[in-house]
């Protein structure tokens, strides 16, 4: 399917259904009918997505983010998409674009000890640049590409759907981004086809 990328997000909200941060980020680019839409239209869209994904962005970093934040996010997303598609197809990918993001990594571990429970280690990240803000996604993509079982990294079988997911079901037979969306559409289409193909009964 060849489709143009719409400048309109149709006010749709990204869903977290992939089971992996990097794949959920890829899924901010999706299809509506036969048209590809980008759900990240502004820095605010991106910062909201990061918050919902559990990637903390300080208020100072959000307020001071350079104008390139959305541009960098889309560049990162495209590099991840190319690498995931190459890995899934069994081809060698060029990691240089992703590595350009990873080289900006600036973080350190910090011991956190809350009032209840044992201490744990958290990671404090420098968020002075857009690339630093996007670092959790870049690191998640590197981990996915290097360590995931790619037989379980799948693209939805729905017609025109471009969403990815990590199949974490017990049987590993997951086929749809969502059973209530693409899965249901498939069932309805199959039912209608059976009705059309059913021979007319004689009176």
C-alpha positions as CSV (number, residue, x, y, z in Angstrom):
1,X,0.0,0.0,0.0
2,X,1.3,3.4,-1.0
3,X,-0.1,6.2,1.0
4,X,0.7,9.8,1.7
5,X,1.4,11.0,5.2
6,X,-1.4,13.2,6.4
7,X,-0.6,16.4,8.3
8,X,-3.7,15.9,10.3
9,X,-3.8,13.6,13.3
10,X,-7.6,13.5,13.2
11,X,-7.3,14.2,16.9
12,X,-6.6,10.5,17.5
13,X,-4.7,9.5,20.6
14,X,-1.8,7.0,20.4
15,X,-2.6,3.7,22.1
16,X,0.0,1.7,24.0
17,X,-0.7,-1.9,22.8
18,X,2.7,-3.0,21.5
19,X,4.2,-4.3,24.7
20,X,7.5,-2.5,23.9
21,X,8.4,1.2,24.2
22,X,10.2,1.4,20.8
23,X,7.3,-0.3,19.0
24,X,4.7,1.9,20.7
25,X,6.7,4.8,19.4
26,X,6.6,3.4,15.9
27,X,2.8,3.2,16.3
28,X,2.5,6.9,16.6
29,X,2.5,6.7,12.8
30,X,-0.7,4.8,11.8
31,X,-3.3,4.3,9.1
32,X,-6.8,5.8,8.9
33,X,-8.4,4.1,6.0
34,X,-5.7,4.1,3.3
35,X,-4.0,7.2,4.6
36,X,-1.0,7.3,6.9
37,X,-1.4,9.8,9.7
38,X,1.2,11.1,12.1
39,X,-0.1,11.4,15.7
40,X,2.8,13.6,16.6
41,X,2.1,17.0,15.2
42,X,3.6,19.3,17.9
43,X,6.2,19.2,20.7
44,X,3.2,19.1,23.1
45,X,1.9,15.9,21.4
46,X,5.4,14.3,21.9
47,X,5.8,15.4,25.5
48,X,2.3,14.1,26.3
49,X,3.2,10.8,24.7
50,X,6.5,10.6,26.6
51,X,4.6,11.2,29.8
52,X,2.0,8.5,29.1
53,X,4.8,6.2,28.2
54,X,6.4,6.7,31.6
55,X,9.4,8.7,30.3
56,X,9.7,11.5,32.8
57,X,10.6,14.9,31.3
58,X,11.3,17.7,33.7
59,X,9.3,20.9,33.4
60,X,12.5,22.9,32.8
61,X,13.5,20.5,30.0
62,X,10.0,20.6,28.4
63,X,10.0,24.5,28.6
64,X,13.5,24.8,27.2
65,X,13.3,22.1,24.5
66,X,14.8,23.3,21.3
67,X,12.5,23.7,18.2
68,X,14.1,20.5,16.8
69,X,12.4,18.2,19.4
70,X,9.6,17.1,17.0
71,X,12.0,16.9,14.1
72,X,14.4,14.8,16.1
73,X,11.6,12.5,17.3
74,X,10.4,11.9,13.8
75,X,14.0,11.2,12.6
76,X,14.5,8.7,15.4
77,X,11.2,7.1,14.7
78,X,12.0,6.7,11.0
79,X,15.4,5.2,11.8
80,X,13.8,2.7,14.2
81,X,11.2,1.7,11.6
82,X,13.8,1.0,8.9
83,X,15.9,-1.1,11.3
84,X,12.9,-3.0,12.6
85,X,11.7,-3.8,9.1
86,X,15.3,-4.9,8.1
87,X,15.6,-7.1,11.2
88,X,12.2,-8.7,10.6
89,X,13.1,-9.4,7.0
90,X,16.4,-11.0,8.0
91,X,18.4,-8.2,6.3
92,X,21.4,-6.3,7.7
93,X,20.4,-2.8,8.7
94,X,22.6,0.4,9.0
95,X,22.5,1.4,12.7
96,X,24.4,4.7,12.1
97,X,21.3,7.0,12.5
98,X,20.2,5.3,15.7
99,X,23.8,5.4,17.0
100,X,23.9,9.1,16.4
101,X,21.1,9.4,19.1
102,X,22.8,6.9,21.4
103,X,26.1,8.8,21.4
104,X,24.3,11.6,23.3
105,X,23.4,9.4,26.2
106,X,24.3,11.1,29.5
107,X,22.9,9.5,32.6
108,X,23.9,8.1,35.9
109,X,22.5,5.6,38.4
110,X,21.0,6.9,41.6
111,X,20.0,4.9,44.7
112,X,16.4,5.5,45.7
113,X,15.2,4.5,49.1
114,X,11.6,5.2,49.8
115,X,9.9,5.0,53.2
116,X,8.6,1.5,52.6
117,X,10.3,-1.2,50.7
118,X,13.9,-2.0,49.9
119,X,16.2,0.5,48.0
120,X,16.3,0.5,44.3
121,X,18.3,2.0,41.5
122,X,16.9,4.7,39.3
123,X,18.5,6.4,36.3
124,X,18.9,10.1,36.2
125,X,19.1,11.5,32.7
126,X,20.5,14.8,31.4
127,X,17.7,16.4,29.5
128,X,19.5,19.5,28.1
129,X,18.9,18.6,24.5
130,X,16.1,17.0,22.5
131,X,18.2,14.0,21.8
132,X,18.7,13.5,25.5
133,X,14.9,13.7,26.1
134,X,14.4,11.0,23.5
135,X,17.2,8.8,24.9
136,X,14.9,6.2,26.6
137,X,13.3,5.5,23.2
138,X,16.6,5.1,21.5
139,X,17.9,2.8,24.2
140,X,14.7,0.7,24.1
141,X,15.1,0.4,20.3
142,X,18.7,-0.8,20.6
143,X,17.7,-3.3,23.2
144,X,14.8,-4.6,21.0
145,X,16.9,-4.9,17.9
146,X,19.8,-6.7,19.7
147,X,18.0,-8.9,22.2
148,X,14.4,-9.5,21.2
149,X,13.1,-12.7,19.6
150,X,12.0,-11.3,16.2
151,X,9.7,-14.2,15.5
152,X,7.6,-12.5,18.2
153,X,8.0,-9.0,16.8
154,X,5.0,-8.7,14.4
155,X,3.1,-6.3,12.3
156,X,-0.6,-6.4,12.5
157,X,-2.3,-8.5,9.8
158,X,-5.1,-6.1,9.4
159,X,-5.6,-4.7,5.9
160,X,-3.7,-1.4,5.6
161,X,-2.6,-1.6,9.3
162,X,1.0,-0.6,9.9
163,X,1.1,-1.1,13.7
164,X,3.7,-3.3,15.3
165,X,3.7,-5.3,18.5
166,X,5.7,-7.8,20.6
167,X,3.7,-11.0,20.8
168,X,3.7,-11.8,24.5
169,X,0.7,-14.2,24.5
170,X,1.2,-17.7,25.9
171,X,0.5,-19.4,22.5
172,X,2.4,-16.7,20.5
173,X,-0.5,-16.7,18.0
174,X,-1.3,-13.0,18.3
175,X,-2.3,-11.6,14.9
176,X,-3.8,-8.2,15.5
177,X,-2.8,-4.9,17.0
178,X,-6.1,-5.0,18.8
179,X,-8.8,-7.7,18.7
180,X,-11.4,-5.0,19.1
181,X,-10.2,-3.1,16.1
182,X,-8.4,-5.0,13.3
183,X,-9.4,-8.4,14.8
184,X,-13.0,-7.5,14.8
185,X,-12.8,-6.0,11.3
186,X,-11.4,-9.3,10.0
187,X,-14.2,-11.3,11.7
188,X,-16.8,-9.0,10.1
189,X,-15.2,-9.3,6.7
190,X,-15.0,-13.1,7.0
191,X,-18.6,-13.3,8.0
192,X,-19.8,-11.2,5.1
193,X,-17.7,-13.3,2.7
194,X,-19.2,-16.5,4.0
195,X,-22.7,-15.0,3.6
196,X,-21.9,-14.0,0.0
197,X,-20.4,-17.4,-0.9
198,X,-23.2,-19.4,0.7
199,X,-25.3,-21.1,-2.0
200,X,-28.9,-20.1,-2.2
201,X,-31.2,-22.7,-0.7
202,X,-33.9,-24.0,-3.0
203,X,-37.5,-23.5,-2.0
